[in-house]
Amino acid sequence: MIVVRDIFQIKFGQSKEASTLWKQGIAIAKKTPFGSGNIRILTDLAGPPYYTLILESSFDSVSQWEKSSEAVRANAEWKAWYPKVAALTEHGRREILSVIE
């Protein structure tokens, strides 16, 4: 199993709006194979840096994540939604982690 964390630095004062948009994004993703994994939103309680939003998802394998990611990015609703959240984001990075149990 893997955990993927997409970590976004949100523009100052835009955290609430970004969180609302990401909830919409998750609803869109759940209509695609991407939604087959567990998805949740995390936000920081303390910094630095402030205004951090993390989209955390888990999948059985990197291959499953890749296929799911391709499917969600090909979705027309996702394509229309994504520029809205991108406008609130300063930068981001991704972590892909193996789960050791």
N, C-alpha and C positions, 0 to 999 in steps of 0.2 A: 504494500500500500504506500502511496505517496500523498504528501500534503503540499499544495501549491499556495503560496502567499503572494498576491499581487499587492504591493505596498505603494500607496499613493500619498504624495504630499499635496494637500489641498490648499488652495489660495486662502489667504487670511480672511476670516469671517465667513467662509463659504461652506463650512463643515456640515451644517444642518441641511443645506440645499443638496450638497453632494451625497449625504447619507440617504436622503429621500430619493434622489435619482438612482443610486445604487440598488435600493429596494426594488425600483422599477426594472432595473437591469437584471436582477436576479429572477424576477417574475418572467421576463423575456427568456432568459437562459433556461429556465425550467421547462420551457416548451420545446427545447432542443435536447440532444443527447448530453449536453453539458450539465443539464439539470439532473442527470442521473447520479451525480456525485453529491456529497454533502457540501453545501455552500453557506457561508455566514459572513457577516460584516463585523469587523472589530474597529473600534476607534480608541485613540489614546485618552488616558485620564490625566496624564502628566507628561511633560516633555523633557528635554527637547528632542526632536522638534515637535512643536504643537501642530495640530490640524493634520494628523496622520490617520488615514483610513486604510484598512487592510481587508481585501477580499480573500477569504481563505476557503479553499475547496479541497476535497480529498477524492482520490481515484484509486482503482486497483493497480494501475501501472502508468508509466509515462506514455505508453502507446495509447491507452484509453484517454488520457488527458489530451494528447495531441489531436486525436480524432474528434473529441468533444469540442475542443477549442476551434477547430476548423469549421465544425457545424454551426456553432454559435456566431462566428464571424461572417458566415455566409448568409445568415438570417437577415431578411430585409428590415424587420422591426428593430433588430440590434443595430444595424447600420444607420438607421435614422436616429436612434437613441444615443449612440456613442459620442457624437460630436458635442452633445449637451454636457456630458460629464467631463469630457476632455477639456472643455473651456474652463472648468473649475479646478483643474489639476495643474500644479506647477511641474511636477515630474514624478516618476515612478520607477519601481524596480520589481523583479520577481525572484522569489526563492522557491526552489523545488527540493523537498526534503523527503527522505525515506523514513517511514515509521518503523521503529524498532520496538517490538513488544516483548 
